[in-house]
């Protein structure tokens, strides 16, 4: 049995979760809900087994106003590490390497 204090805390947590869940769903009309296909588990890049562990880190994505998605992460192999930039122009269904960012100052 929860005490009154725990009950109030539970209600506050449930309310906060409901509010953040409602706010976290984007309403961007550029990518309307798909009725014919569910897009899940799209692999952008699979590092070869020869890559050194940790292979890849720090993945990030960005949706541009032009409805282009960009994705990047840090590749740890081959040396020196670099950040590939992949681009999708179809809502994330397919991706192609667009560019790379290399550290020209530190040499790694």
N, C-alpha and C positions, 0 to 999 in steps of 0.2 A: 504494500500500500504506500503510495506517495504522500508525503506531507504536503501541506498547503503551499509551502515555499517551492517544493519541487513541481507541483502542479502549475504554478504561475510561470516558473522557468520553462516548463515544457510547452505551455501555450505561447510564450514569447519566442521560443526557438522555432516552433511550427509556423508561426506567423511570419517570422523573418525568412524562413526557407521558402514559404509560399510566395512571398513578395519578390525574393531574388529569382526564383524560378520563373515567375511571370515576366520579370524584366529581362531575363537572359535570353529569351527567344527573339531573334531578330525579325523585324517586319519589313526587311528590304524587299521591295517589289521587283528588284532586278533578277532575283532568283526565286520565282514563285514555287510553291510546293509542287513536287512531281507526283502525278497520280499514276503514271505508267511504270515508273522505275524508282526503286529505293537505292540511293547512293550510300554505300557503306564500305568501310575497309578498303579504300583505294590506296594502293602502295605507290608512293611517288618515287622512292629510291630504295633499293635493297643493296646494302654494301656487300661486296664480295667477301668470301670467307678469308681471303688473304689480308683484309684490313685488320690493323691492330686494334685490340680492345682499348677504348670503348667504341670504336668504329665511328659512331656519329653522336652528337650531343646538341642540346639547346635549340631544338626545332622551333620555328616561328612562322606564322602566316600573316598575310595582310591582304585585305580586299580594297582595291583601288576604286575610285569613283567611276572609272571606265569599265567596271565589272570584271576586271582582270584580277585573278588571285595570284599572289606570289608566295612562295615558300622557300625557306632557307634553313640551314643547320650547319654545324661545324663538322667537317669531315676530318678525321684524324689520320687517315691514310689515303693515298700515299703521302709521304712527307714532302714538303711541309703542309700543315693543316690549311684548309681553305674553306670558304663558305660558298657552296653552289647556290644559285638562284634559279628556281624552277618556276614556270608560269603555266597557268591554266586559263583558257578563254572560254571554257564551257562549264563553268560552275564546279570545277574540280573533278570532272569525269576523266580527263586525260591531262598529262603534264609533260612538258619538255624543258630541258635545260636551256635557260635564257642567258645566263652570265655566271661569272665566278668573281669572288672577292678574295684577294690574296693580301697578306700582311707584307708590305714592302719596307717597313721600318725595322721590325724586330728580327726578321729573317726566319720566322716560324709560323 
